[in-house]
Amino acid sequence: MAEIKYEIVERIAVLGERPRGWERQLNLISWNEGEPKYDIRDWSPDGTRMGKGISLSHDELAILKGILEDMEL
């Protein structure tokens, strides 16, 4: 399997803490030297391991923001 390269361009927020100290984070990440995307996933306490997550383009994040603003939480 090919190595996945990533660079955390900006750490935006910690959304919550998971078991064993892992944090669910919102970050701006460049995957395989590509255009940075907004990314939500769990990270280990030392930041060396990650769980499965989702990456969103700026336009996708804007759509999600609009949906969340319209929701009654």
Order of alpha helices (4+ residues) and beta strands (2+ residues): beta-beta-beta-beta-alpha
